[in-house]
Each structure stands twice: as structure tokens, then as C-alpha cells.
Amino acid sequence: MGKKKRFKVLSLVCLFICVLVWIPNIVFQIPSQLWMMTFVIAPIGIVFAALMKKRWLIVANTFMFFSFFIFMFVGYFVSYITDGNP
């Protein structure tokens, strides 16, 4: 397996892990601190994606890096829209 193929697989694995760590919190509504792994794993995925110059993987891993802030914004926004109390 070539370097580029290996970097792509590693970047996809990092992205997949970042998505998986959010499943207990979002899908099952079980409080879990696994989501904090996104702050460690997503930058690794960004580096591997940047090494092979795949923009969509860079964007996807960056999105996962900021996913906590995105989920917080969406949660507060939905709360504001529905009843006005955060």
C-alpha cells in the first residue's frame, strides 16, 4: 500500500472514530466524556489529510474538531427558538 493510500485510510479512520465517540451522547442520550477524544484525534486526521492534499477530508476532520462548539450552538439555538430559555 502506498503512502497516499495509507494516509487516506488513517484520515478516514480518524474521522470515523470522531463520529463514533459522539454516538453515546447524541443517539443514546447517555452522558459520556468520549467526545473529548475529538480534540486529539481530529487534528491527527487533519494532518494526514493535509499530507495527501484532500480538501474534503481536511474540512470533515476540521468540522469534527469543532463539533462540540457546533452542537452547543445548535442546542442553544433550538432552545431559544422553542421556548426562549437556554
N, C-alpha and C positions, 0 to 999 in steps of 0.2 A: 504494500500500500504506500502510495506516495505521500509526501509531506502535506500537500494541499488537501488531499482526501482525509488524512488523519486530523488536520486542523479543523476541517469542516465537521467531521464526526464529533470531535471534542467540543466544538462550539455548540452543536446541536444537543449534545448530552447536557451541557451546562444549561441551555435554555429549557430543556425538558425537566431537569431537576428543579429549576426555579419555578416552573409551573406546578410541579408535583408538591412542593412544600407549601403551597397556598391551599391545596385541596382540603385539609382538615378545617381550616378557618372558614373558607368560603362555602364549600359544598356541605360539609357535615356540621357546621356551626360548633365545632369543638375548639376551645381556645388552645392554641398550640404556638410555641415560640419558634417553630421550624422556619417561619417566613424570614427570620433574620439571616438565614443562610444565603438569601438572595444578595445581601451586601458583600458576601465573599465570593460566591460562585458566578454571579453575573459579570463582574469585571474580568474574571478569567475567561469567560465566554467572549467578552468584547475583545480581549487581546487576541484570542485565537481567530476570531472573525476578521480582525484588522490585519493579521498576518497574511490572510489569503484575499483580502480586499473584497469581501462580500458585504455589501452595504445593508442588505435586508437582515443579515444575522447581527450586524452591529446595532441596527435600530431595534431589533427584537430583544437583544440582551440588555440594551440601554433601557428599554421600556420595562423590563423585568427588574432592573436595578432601582428604578424609581416607582415600582409598583406599589409600595407601601404608601407613598405620598399620593399616588393616583387613587388608590382605594379610599384613603382618608378623605380626599376631596369629594369623591363621588358619594361617599356615605354622608358627609355633612351637607352636601348639596341636596341629596334626596330627602334628608331630614328637614332641611329648610323648606323645600318645596311642599312636602306633605303636611307638616304641622307647625312649622315656623320655629321650633325649639331644637337646638343642637343636642 
